[in-house]
């Protein structure tokens, strides 16, 4: 009995994680520049490519069996990529 992360789970996880990071990213960049427009611009650009990178990284790790322990099978664990 192995578990598998669904694509939907990875998307929700990536979006929720990035929401927190976007806020922190903006605050740091604002403190460094003192300009809302500049901080927002840097934040938007950097978070577009890092969100995509995190999603791909998460999907790669979802395929690696190392470190997974058997769990109960649920509908979500039976979903395919």
NUDRENGU-134115 format. One record per residue: x, y, z of N, C-alpha, C, O in turn; residue in three letters. Coordinates in steps of 0.001 Angstrom, whole numbers, padded with zeros to 6 digits. Each point is the difference from the previous one (the first is absolute). Example, Ala and Ser with C-alpha at 12.3 -4.5 7.8 and 13.67 -1.06 7.14 Angstrom:
       npx       npy       npz      capx      capy      capz       cpx       cpy       cpz       opx       opy       opz   rest
    013190   -005690    007800   -000890    001190    000000    000900    001200    000000    001036   -000019    000665    ala
   -001386    001069   -001385    000820    001190    000060   -000770    001090    000730    000509    001108    000169    ser
***
This chain:
       npx       npy       npz      capx      capy      capz       cpx       cpy       cpz       opx       opy       opz   rest
    000841   -001185    000000   -000841    001185    000000    000882    001244    000000    000605    000337    001018    unk
   -000535    000321   -002123    000779    001229   -000056   -000924    001184   -000232   -001100   -000143   -000534    unk
    001558    001288    000937   -000784    001211   -000213    000625    000789   -001136    001185   -000142   -000300    unk
   -001992    000962   -000316    000468    000804   -001123   -000689    001359    000069   -001215    000087    000174    unk
    001993    000947   -000312   -000560    001357    000015   -000691    000271   -001334    000549   -000291   -001063    unk
   -001741    000844    001126   -000724    000327   -001226    000488    001336   -000549    000607    000798    000714    unk
   -000879   -000574   -001975    000348    001272   -000637   -000738    001143    000698    000579    001062    000229    unk
   -001850   -001272    000111   -000802    001028    000663    000622    000387    001349    000066    001181    000342    unk
    000381   -002173    000409    000642    000265    001286    001265    000840   -000197    000238    000950    000745    unk
    000559   -001297   -001733    001232    000741   -000259   -000289    001444   -000402    000726    000913    000392    unk
   -001776   -000708   -001168   -000371    001355   -000419   -000440    000826    001205    000454    001131    000172    unk
   -001332   -001682    000663   -000490    000719    001182    001159    000277    000962    000090    001088    000568    unk
    000786   -002062   -000388    001148    000168    000883    000923    001103   -000523    000470    000835    000772    unk
   -000215   -000834   -002067    000868    001017   -000600   -000616    001388    000129    000702    000956    000331    unk
   -001992   -000831   -000585   -000669    001308    000077   -000013    000524    001425    000273    001180    000220    unk
   -000584   -002024    000750   -000043    000462    001390    001392    000382    000490    000160    001000    000699    unk
    000836   -001784   -001058    001379    000320    000382    000438    001316   -000638    000577    000860    000665    unk
   -000850   -000716   -001934    000423    001208   -000707   -000719    001235    000529    000576    001088   -000020    unk
   -001810   -001217    000491   -000714    001147    000569    000752    000579    001189    000130    001217    000132    unk
    000357   -002087    000720    000775    000446    001155    001309    000625   -000475    000398    001058    000487    unk
    000270   -001707   -001433    001282    000486   -000491   -000157    001342   -000727    000870    000865    000112    unk
   -001959   -000684   -000847   -000241    001271   -000697   -000050    001150    001007    000607    001049   -000216    unk
   -001320   -001251    001295   -000099    001040    001021    001373    000300    000603    000392    001162    000114    unk
    000323   -002192    000265    001331    000202    000580    000952    000647   -001006    000782    000884    000350    unk
   -000861   -001335   -001596    000836    000536   -001066   -000251    001502   -000182    000939    000789   -000103    unk
   -002199   -000416    000065   -000346    001411   -000159    000537    000828    001165    000599    001057   -000202    unk
   -000818   -001544    001416    000432    000756    001174    001509    000225    000019    000458    001097    000322    unk
    000315   -002121   -000662    001461    000146   -000016    000428    000973   -001092    000842    000868    000230    unk
   -001420   -001014   -001410    000386    000878   -001106   -000433    001447    000250    000684    000937   -000411    unk
   -001797   -000763    001071   -000440    001348    000343    000956    000639    001021    000353    001174   -000108    unk
    000056   -001976    001098    000944    000512    001005    001332    000385   -000636    000639    000961    000429    unk
   -000220   -001703   -001446    001275    000284   -000654   -000069    001209   -000939    000956    000768   -000105    unk
   -002096   -000608   -000576   -000110    001070   -000996   -000763    001220    000509    000287    001124   -000411    unk
   -001251   -001337    001299   -000849    001089    000474   -001039    000427   -001022   -000697    000995    000198    unk
    000587   -001755   -001310   -000937    000350   -001066   -000964   -001160   -000257    000418   -001118   -000302    unk
   -001710    001406    000428   -001025   -001022   -000185    000029   -000553   -001423   -000055   -001215   -000193    unk
    000141    002094   -000799   -000039   -000438   -001402    001174   -000915   -000340   -000180   -001020   -000666    unk
    001364    001375    001114    001181   -000805   -000286   -000078   -001344    000731    000316   -001039   -000579    unk
   -000729    001058    001823   -000122   -001233    000774   -001038   -000925   -000639    000217   -001207   -000101    unk
   -001343    001777   -000329   -001051   -000804   -000633    000476   -000596   -001320   -000285   -001162   -000291    unk
    001000    001935   -000502    000511   -000505   -001270    000959   -001159    000167   -000134   -001025   -000669    unk
    001106    001183    001565    000945   -001092    000274   -000720   -001220    000554    000302   -001134   -000372    unk
   -001252    001376    001260   -000743   -001093    000627   -000774   -000798   -001043    000043   -001231    000013    unk
   -000737    001898   -000902   -000807   -000687   -001016    000879   -000849   -000912   -000295   -001172   -000232    unk
    001350    001745   -000274    000877   -000726   -000925    000629   -001210    000670   -000034   -001102   -000547    unk
    000601    001299    001717    000683   -001109    000654   -000964   -001103    000424    000369   -001174   -000006    unk
   -001585    001530    000371   -000935   -001020    000465   -000664   -000775   -001124   -000522   -001090    000237    unk
    000527    001612   -001436   -000532   -000771   -001132    000915   -001185   -000289   -000461   -001138   -000082    unk
    001757    001403   -000073    000883   -001115   -000343    000298   -000911    001184    000226   -001194   -000199    unk
   -000218    001713    001422    000263   -000885    001133   -001196   -000887    000326    000185   -001111    000497    unk
   -001406    001570   -000762   -001180   -000849    000199    000018   -001161   -000976   -000262   -001138    000389    unk
    000564    001403   -001631    000098   -001074   -000999    001109   -000974    000391   -000169   -001214   -000111    unk
    001290    001739    000562    001104   -000854    000426   -000369   -000874    001178    000353   -001179    000035    unk
   -001063    001746    000936   -000430   -000784    001167   -000960   -001113   -000416    000118   -001129    000477    unk
   -001051    001432   -001347   -000958   -001004   -000466    000730   -001166   -000669   -000281   -001161    000294    unk
    001211    001470   -001185    000752   -001056   -000689    000852   -000797    000987    000095   -001222   -000113    unk
    000516    001893    001065    000797   -000667    001021   -000870   -000938    000841    000406   -001124    000295    unk
   -001587    001576    000085   -000937   -000812    000788   -000446   -001234   -000782   -000076   -001094    000559    unk
   -000217    001266   -001842   -000420   -001138   -000829    001136   -001013   -000155   -000240   -001207   -000036    unk
    001472    001702   -000056    001138   -000902   -000089    000106   -000831    001285    000191   -001214   -000060    unk
   -000313    001856    001197    000080   -000709    001268   -001182   -000934    000216    000126   -000990    000720    unk
   -001267    001280   -001325   -001163   -000888    000124    000278   -001344   -000664   -000641   -000994    000341    unk
    001577    000944   -001277    000356   -001238   -000703    001110   -000786    000691    000245   -001154   -000350    unk
    000417    001753    001308    001096   -000671    000709   -000579   -000751    001189   -000670    000593    000846    unk
    000922   -001877   -000781   -000565   -000846    001058    000808    000054    001297   -000517   -000364    001056    unk
    001770    000810   -001114    000850    000019    001171   -000633    000813    001125   -000455    001123   -000222    unk
    000424   -001686    001425   -000495    000711    001167   -001503   -000054    000207   -000506    000568    000968    unk
   -000224   -001242   -001864   -001453   -000133    000174   -000306   -001247    000813    000631   -001042   -000179    unk
   -001582    001156    001055   -000455   -001141    000774   -001384   -000381   -000484   -000765    000856   -000444    unk
    000440   -002144    000528   -001329   -000438   -000429   -001084    000686    000830    000176    000232    001196    unk
   -001280    000086   -001834   -001125    000630    000678   -001289   -000588   -000497   -000001   -000840   -000900    unk
   -001090    001267    001471   -001302   -000492   -000455   -000315    000575   -001360    000364    001137   -000300    unk
   -001031   -001907   -000512   -000340    000455   -001346   -001308    000779    000057   -001009   -000476    000521    unk
    001055    001661   -001062   -001189    000833   -000072   -000245    000333   -001461    000821   -000304   -000865    unk
   -001942    000923    000602   -000312    000392   -001381    001077    000907   -000549    000404   -000169   -001150    unk
    000082    001132    001933    001001    000930   -000492    001335   -000688   -000269    000735    000417   -000895    unk
   -000410   -001461    001652    001272   -000668   -000229   -000058   -000918   -001203    001038   -000470   -000468    unk
   -002231    000205   -000041   -000144   -000852   -001168   -000019    000806   -001291    000060   -000569   -001090    unk
   -000143    001884    001207   -000042    000832   -001199    001308   -000072   -000741    001059   -000218    000589    unk
   -001144    000402   -001886    001208   -000027   -000808    000524    001394   -000209   -000653    000986    000338    unk
    001832   -000916   -000895    000601    001293   -000308   -000857    000658   -001029    000298    001114   -000430    unk
***
